[in-house]
Amino acid sequence: MRKVATNELQSCATPEITVKKKKVLKRKDLIGWAIMLPTLILFSFFIWEPLLENIKLSLYQANGIRLVKFVGLDNYFTVFAHPDFWAALKNTFSYIGWSLVIGFFAPILAAILISETIHFKGLFRVGIYFPNIMPGLATVIMWGFLFKPGGTGTLNILLGKIGVDPQLWLTNPGWTIPLIVMSMTWKSAGATALIYLAGISSINPELYEAATIDGASVLQRIRYITLPKLFSLGKTMFILQIIAVFQILYEPMVMTNGGPNNASISIMQLVYNFAFKDYNFPVAAALSVIVCIILAVLSVLYFKLTANKEG
């Protein structure tokens, strides 16, 4: 009888407890949504609404930004038929390729070297981050003077001191993109290195202690502990770098104006030319949508290819 009474009491109490839990969960959900609501509103206002308006603009003929007539996909066909589009697309992927060769491993190497340093770590952190606090346009102008062709370029003046003839640098189509990427890497690698340093600092120090006791060298510790632990972070930084470099604009615009002979024009510079030189905003909007689609496809493809690898 006592067992029956106990079971009856438990069965009666269970629905009450379940109702209370649901009420608590609902209250927590409401608090969570209330916290996120301002961010969601701002995100919708500054991201989704302009994106939808941009897609709408790309489907119309316009007088300035005033829509005149629905033309469907004609603006997209205009983009594909433009003689500079394929050159800009090819150059943009060249920027990505060179940025991965020059700029992807540089911050990882810098972070590892700083983490292995015993003295003056703070000084090295400040020093490596210092270029990042410079205005981007000032950095580009500085590197433009450095690589200026002829006898007035800073680098050519220094090379002339040791008897080397002036080089063409940015006017040489084969060197233009790598040199622009080098200036971008100098500007941004420090901030990325600090992110990798934060990732290294989160690794359990006992792993390094055990490896040192077992006689592992510095290179072996880096290879078997540091790099595997940084894989997940590196995967994220990899796709972020591709997205950032794909949108390169003012570096080639200021340093070479897309030259020589469109050798350095980027796809975002072509968007700028459509919008602010030709005042053809619908075609610029169509090219922006194409860029968005390409980046989305690259992101999905990359994460699918790396989904089966553990960080």
KAJO-V697267 format. One record per helix or strand. SS is the DSSP state (a for helix, b for strand). FROM is the first residue (numbers start at 0). TO is the last residue. Records with the same first field share a line. If there is no record, write none. Layout:
# KAJO-V697267
SS = FROM-TO + FROM-TO
This chain:
# KAJO-V697267
a = 1-57 + 73-80 + 84-115 + 120-132 + 135-145 + 153-159 + 168-170 + 172-200 + 204-212 + 217-228 + 230-245 + 249-254 + 266-275 + 280-304
b = 59-62 + 65-69
